[in-house]
Amino acid sequence: MNKKLINLYLLIAVFVFTQCSFAQKLSDSLYLIQEDEITKVVDGDTFKFKHLDKSTRLLCIDTEETFKGKNAKEKTDEIARDWFNYYYEQKAEKNSDHPIKLDSPFGYEAALWAQSFFKDVKRIRIERDDTLRSIDIYGRYLVYVFAEKNGKFVNYALECVRLGYSPYFNKYGNSARFHKEFVEAQEYAKANKLGIWNPNSKCYPDYDERIKWWNERADQLSNFYMKYVNDKNVINLLNSDAEINLSNNVGREVTVFGNIGEVFTDRFPYLLRTSISKAVSFDIIVEEEDLPVYKSIDIKRMDSYYFYCTGKLENKDSRFKMKLKNKDQIKFE
């Protein structure tokens, strides 16, 4: 081969390697919160870390709940004897329109698997998904945890989904970095009847219903980012910059995007509240004379799905508020 051509190929190879290395470093600096150690595996999606300054919520997984304490196995064995009847009795008791969460035999199994996954792991990386939603309303980091195994960092959440210990949990939006990988991991678990996809597993029996609901919410979020992400007049209450954007628009007519967390109807004015953080909230205010408007809107849908509310934004004592005077102020997309 021509020497000049060989040199050219070498230069191209060096360039590509350099660019990949640069991209990796950029990715690390953009998403990395810190390297740390896990001091305790509480359950399948809850860990304690040695040096982290906040608690965490793991992204894109939602393992089933499990009993804690010394008698956890005994309690698990007790409900496992007639698990499916037990689940539906609890659901009827809660009178919920959606699938419920409760301690389950499979939640206990997922916790044991998580403990074994992190056994003897010395190095982990804690990373965020994007720069828009890095902390939730409870002040927890929203994170992925990567464990070093055989010299490589493995995304725990992806492994959790791939082996059927959790569904792809996109109730609060699709993964910004790994959506395709999570979808493929879930399809692999389904195809191989692993974990929650095994009909013999004593897990929640209504994952199809859960995933349909989560996907609908994820589609709403995708629609928001496609249509309104650069619109300064539409404020996403889920994002980390929500408080700043609300503060900058007090006194103006804007549209907010979110879903109701609490409803207060013991006295007027009624409050439909979305928490931004422990100290800050956004309230839709309903005065007594506007009760017919309140009765005309779909409160259950506003609780289960994302909605848009348009009106004049006010603020008092970190309580941002908007008065509801017309049902057309509320819309769903």
C-alpha positions, 0 to 999 in steps of 0.5 A, spaced: 500 500 500 502 507 498 506 510 504 502 516 503 495 512 504 497 509 510 499 515 513 493 518 511 489 512 514 493 513 521 491 520 521 484 519 520 484 513 525 488 518 530 483 523 529 477 519 530 480 516 536 481 523 539 474 525 537 471 519 541 475 520 547 473 527 547 466 526 546 467 521 552 470 526 557 465 531 555 459 526 556 462 524 563 463 531 565 456 533 563 452 527 566 457 525 572 455 527 579 460 523 582 464 516 583 462 513 590 460 507 594 454 503 596 453 502 603 446 499 603 442 496 598 435 498 601 431 494 595 431 493 588 431 501 586 433 504 593 441 505 595 445 508 600 451 511 598 457 513 602 459 520 600 453 523 596 450 529 599 442 527 597 438 521 597 437 518 590 431 516 586 433 511 580 431 513 573 427 508 569 426 503 573 420 501 579 421 495 582 416 492 586 415 494 594 418 489 599 418 488 606 423 491 610 426 488 617 428 481 620 421 478 619 421 480 611 421 473 609 416 471 614 411 476 611 413 475 604 412 468 605 405 469 608 402 473 602 405 469 597 400 463 599 395 466 596 398 472 592 393 474 587 387 474 591 391 478 596 393 483 591 386 484 588 383 485 595 388 490 597 386 494 590 379 494 592 380 496 599 384 502 596 379 504 591 384 506 586 383 507 578 390 505 577 394 499 579 397 500 586 404 499 589 404 494 595 409 489 598 410 483 594 413 476 593 417 479 587 419 485 590 423 481 596 426 477 590 428 483 586 431 486 593 435 480 594 438 480 586 440 487 587 444 485 593 447 480 589 449 485 583 452 490 588 456 484 592 464 486 592 463 492 587 468 497 589 467 503 584 460 506 582 458 512 577 452 516 579 450 519 573 444 524 571 440 523 565 439 530 562 440 537 565 433 539 565 430 534 571 436 532 575 433 533 582 425 531 584 420 535 588 423 531 594 430 534 593 433 527 591 438 526 585 434 523 579 440 518 577 443 512 573 448 507 577 453 504 573 457 499 577 464 497 575 464 489 573 470 486 570 473 493 568 467 496 565 461 500 568 454 497 567 448 500 567 444 497 573 437 500 571 438 497 564 440 490 567 434 490 572 429 491 566 433 486 561 433 481 566 425 482 568 426 485 575 423 491 573 419 494 567 421 500 563 418 505 568 417 512 563 411 514 567 415 521 568 418 521 561 422 516 556 430 516 558 433 522 554 440 517 554 438 510 553 430 510 551 432 505 545 436 500 550 431 500 555 426 498 550 430 493 547 432 490 554 424 490 556 423 486 549 428 481 551 425 480 558 418 479 555 421 474 549 424 470 554 419 470 560 424 473 565 422 476 572 415 480 571 414 477 564 414 470 567 406 468 568 409 463 574 412 469 578 408 472 584 408 479 582 403 485 580 399 482 575 397 488 571 403 490 568 400 491 561 395 496 564 401 500 568 405 500 561 399 503 557 398 509 562 406 510 563 407 510 555 401 515 555 404 520 560 411 519 556 408 521 550 405 527 553 412 529 555 415 528 548 409 532 545 411 538 550 418 538 548 417 537 541 412 543 541 414 548 547 421 546 549 423 553 546 416 557 548 418 562 554 410 562 555 410 555 557 413 553 563 414 545 565 413 544 572 417 538 572 423 541 570 429 543 575 428 551 572 421 551 574 421 555 580 426 560 576 421 561 570 415 562 575 418 567 578 420 571 572 413 571 569 409 573 576 404 578 573 404 575 566 399 571 563 403 564 561 401 557 560 404 551 565 405 544 564 404 539 570 399 534 573 396 535 580 399 532 586 394 534 591 387 537 591 384 541 597 376 542 597 375 542 605 373 550 604 374 555 599 378 557 595 379 550 593 386 548 591 389 544 586 396 543 587 403 541 584 409 541 588 415 544 585 419 542 591 418 541 599 417 549 600 415 551 593 408 549 589 403 552 584 396 552 586 390 553 581 385 557 585 378 556 585 373 561 588 366 559 591 363 563 585 367 559 580 364 552 583 361 550 576 367 551 573 371 546 577 365 541 576 366 542 569 373 540 569 376 533 569 380 532 576 381 525 575 385 526 569 389 532 571 391 527 577 393 521 572 395 525 566 399 532 564 395 538 563 396 545 561 393 551 565 393 558 562 392 564 566 395 570 570 401 568 574 401 570 581 405 569 587 405 569 595 410 566 600 413 561 595 406 559 593 405 561 585 398 561 583 393 562 578 385 563 578 381 558 574 375 562 571 373 558 565 374 551 563 377 553 557 384 554 561 385 547 562 387 543 556 390 536 554 395 534 549 
